[in-house]
Amino acid sequence: MVKLGHKGEGLAVKYLKRRGYRIIQRNFKTSMGEIDIIARDRETLVFIEVKTRESLEYGQPFESVTRAKRRKIANVATLFLKKLRDVPQCRFDIVSICHKKGKPEVDLIRDAFEI
């Protein structure tokens, strides 16, 4: 499962870069949790959760970002923002990746949730 997650994050980074995102950090970890990707989309700081699945047997990948997971991401994002002098405009995106017939299908959900 870890390999699938790392592979998904790599695909997500390539996908986001093609869309103009500038990657700031991958796997920002604290004792409270982790944010997969932190990036800039123009002037907006974006905290990105990546979910990857090999099939839709258990639903769309993004559906696994529960309320508790969103709260955890928001708490970790707050810790990241405390390190900055000026707090920029922020948002939370989800990159949802599902392998269909051996080929990854990538979907970006911009502004997926608020805190």
ZIVEN-V787433 format. One record per residue. RES is the residue in three letters. OMEGA is omega in radians with two decimals (999 if undefined). Layout:
<<RES	OMEGA> <RES	OMEGA>>
This chain:
<<MET	3.14> <VAL	3.13> <LYS	3.12> <LEU	3.13> <GLY	3.12> <HIS	3.10> <LYS	3.12> <GLY	3.12> <GLU	3.08> <GLY	3.08> <LEU	-3.14> <ALA	3.14> <VAL	3.12> <LYS	3.14> <TYR	-3.11> <LEU	3.12> <LYS	3.11> <ARG	3.14> <ARG	3.03> <GLY	3.09> <TYR	3.05> <ARG	-3.08> <ILE	3.13> <ILE	-3.10> <GLN	3.02> <ARG	3.07> <ASN	3.05> <PHE	-3.04> <LYS	2.99> <THR	3.09> <SER	-3.13> <MET	-3.09> <GLY	-3.04> <GLU	2.97> <ILE	-3.05> <ASP	-3.09> <ILE	2.98> <ILE	-3.04> <ALA	3.01> <ARG	2.98> <ASP	-2.96> <ARG	-3.10> <GLU	-3.06> <THR	3.03> <LEU	-3.03> <VAL	3.05> <PHE	-2.95> <ILE	3.03> <GLU	3.14> <VAL	3.09> <LYS	-3.08> <THR	3.08> <ARG	3.12> <GLU	3.11> <SER	3.10> <LEU	-3.10> <GLU	-3.12> <TYR	3.11> <GLY	3.12> <GLN	-3.14> <PRO	-3.08> <PHE	-3.12> <GLU	3.14> <SER	3.07> <VAL	-3.06> <THR	3.08> <ARG	3.13> <ALA	3.12> <LYS	3.11> <ARG	3.13> <ARG	3.13> <LYS	3.11> <ILE	3.13> <ALA	3.12> <ASN	3.11> <VAL	3.10> <ALA	3.11> <THR	3.10> <LEU	3.10> <PHE	-3.11> <LEU	3.13> <LYS	3.12> <LYS	-3.07> <LEU	3.07> <ARG	3.13> <ASP	3.14> <VAL	-3.14> <PRO	2.99> <GLN	-3.08> <CYS	2.99> <ARG	-3.14> <PHE	3.11> <ASP	3.00> <ILE	2.97> <VAL	-3.08> <SER	-3.07> <ILE	3.08> <CYS	3.11> <HIS	3.12> <LYS	-3.11> <LYS	3.10> <GLY	-3.12> <LYS	-3.13> <PRO	3.05> <GLU	-3.03> <VAL	3.06> <ASP	3.09> <LEU	3.06> <ILE	-3.14> <ARG	3.09> <ASP	-3.02> <ALA	3.12> <PHE	3.13> <GLU	3.07> <ILE	999>>
